[in-house]
Amino acid sequence: MWIYLETFILVFLTDILYTYYIRAVNTNSALKASFWSVVVTLTASIAVINYTEDHYNLIASLLGAGLGTYVGMKYLKK
């Protein structure tokens, strides 16, 4: 059960962090965009390893992606 929660959290964080990456690219902040791209790649890579080993983790991944994007956009809107 832990692996599903881990995958959900990783993808959730990936999508939130990706919104920071997009903002940094949009403002032409190369150093910030580089940092966020490394963090996004790290969290996404671990999630991919998780759902490659257990395809049921795709459910947790999809839920994390949807909710992470929603929260990231709502938080950055403020």
Buried (B, 14 or more C-beta within 10 A) or exposed (E): EEBBEBBBBBBBBBBBBBBBBBBBBEEEEEEBBEBBBEBBEBBBEBBBEBBEEEEEBBEBBBBBBEBBBEBBEEEEEE
